[in-house]
Amino acid sequence: MKRQIFTVILLVSMVLSLVIIACTPTAPVPISTPIKTSIPQATTAPSQSALTPQDAEWNKVIEATKAEG
């Protein structure tokens, strides 16, 4: 009987210890570099020479549709 009580007390104390350890908050990890939250916006449109061939073709399609109305 004493052995059963000792075993139950031991198991309960182990479970409580695990619960306490699991619920303990951890310290936040410091960030060495700041995180950028803003995305830089382009101030000017790219020139025709900076466009890829696909972009140039697409611009021609857009201009043709504008000409048609």
PyMOL commands that set and color helices and strands:
alter all, ss='L'
color gray80, all
select helices_A, chain A and resi 2-23+48-50+53-68
alter helices_A, ss='H'
color red, helices_A
deselect
rebuild
show_as cartoon
